[in-house]
Amino acid sequence: MSHYGVGGITSGSSSHHRPAPPPQRNPPHAQHSQGKLTSTSQAGKPGSKSSLGKWSQDKHYMQLGADRYHVKGICDELKLDQKTANALCWPVLLSTKPKPAALELCQHAGHPEHQGANAKAHCQPKGFDLHHIRSKYLTIKANGDGANAKKMAGKKRKK
């Protein structure tokens, strides 16, 4: 007996037939992130979201979206001299997005030192561990559970 299966016409009894799996709706390069479908190949133009990264007046802190990092502390721990630290693209390095999407945050897109994911400015310096950095130098987290939120936990909010 013949019936249609995943690979076309196959033989065998219909009692052992399994229905074909549903067609794949998402391309293989798509990833799920916090319930949202994202695609690493559909990242925006490098620099297109550069306004999400803002430096503090003293240049010690980087505000990246709702996250605030103590970059000077990171540089001190990694023993980076000022020239090396200034050459790094901190918004791209501190981003939790995949590299193609993180390039959207580059504030110097188009500059020769910032061309592509493998540009020197976008490469992590020796000893750079984003998980460690986020646990130690992220002072305000987007979900409100950072160090600043912990300080405020016992205080009443003004209405």
Residue pairs with C-beta under 8 A, 6 or more apart in sequence:
1 11
1 12
1 13
1 14
2 9
2 10
2 11
3 9
3 10
3 12
3 14
3 17
4 10
5 17
5 18
5 20
6 20
6 21
26 37
27 39
27 41
29 39
29 40
29 41
30 37
30 38
30 39
31 37
31 38
31 39
31 40
31 98
32 38
38 101
40 98
40 100
40 101
41 100
43 98
43 100
43 101
43 103
43 104
44 101
44 104
45 104
45 109
46 103
46 104
46 106
46 109
46 110
46 114
47 103
47 104
47 106
47 107
47 108
47 109
47 110
48 104
49 104
49 105
50 91
50 104
50 105
50 106
50 107
50 109
52 64
52 65
52 91
52 105
53 62
53 63
53 64
53 90
53 91
53 105
53 107
54 62
54 63
55 61
55 62
55 63
56 62
56 63
59 71
59 72
60 70
60 71
60 72
60 73
61 68
61 69
61 70
61 71
61 72
61 139
62 68
62 69
62 71
62 90
62 91
62 94
64 90
64 91
64 94
64 95
64 105
65 142
66 140
66 141
66 142
67 94
67 138
67 140
67 141
67 142
67 146
68 138
68 139
68 140
68 146
68 148
69 90
69 94
69 133
69 137
69 138
69 139
70 137
70 139
71 85
71 90
71 137
73 136
73 137
74 133
74 137
75 85
77 127
77 136
78 125
78 126
78 127
78 128
80 88
80 125
84 125
87 113
87 120
87 121
88 121
88 125
89 106
89 107
89 108
89 114
89 119
89 121
89 122
91 102
91 105
91 106
91 107
92 99
92 102
92 103
92 105
92 106
92 121
92 122
93 122
93 124
93 128
93 130
94 130
94 133
95 101
95 102
95 105
96 130
96 134
97 104
97 105
99 117
99 122
100 117
102 122
103 109
103 116
103 117
103 122
106 114
106 121
106 122
108 114
108 121
113 119
113 120
113 121
114 121
114 122
116 122
124 130
138 146
138 147
139 146
139 147
139 148
140 146
140 147
140 148
140 149
141 149
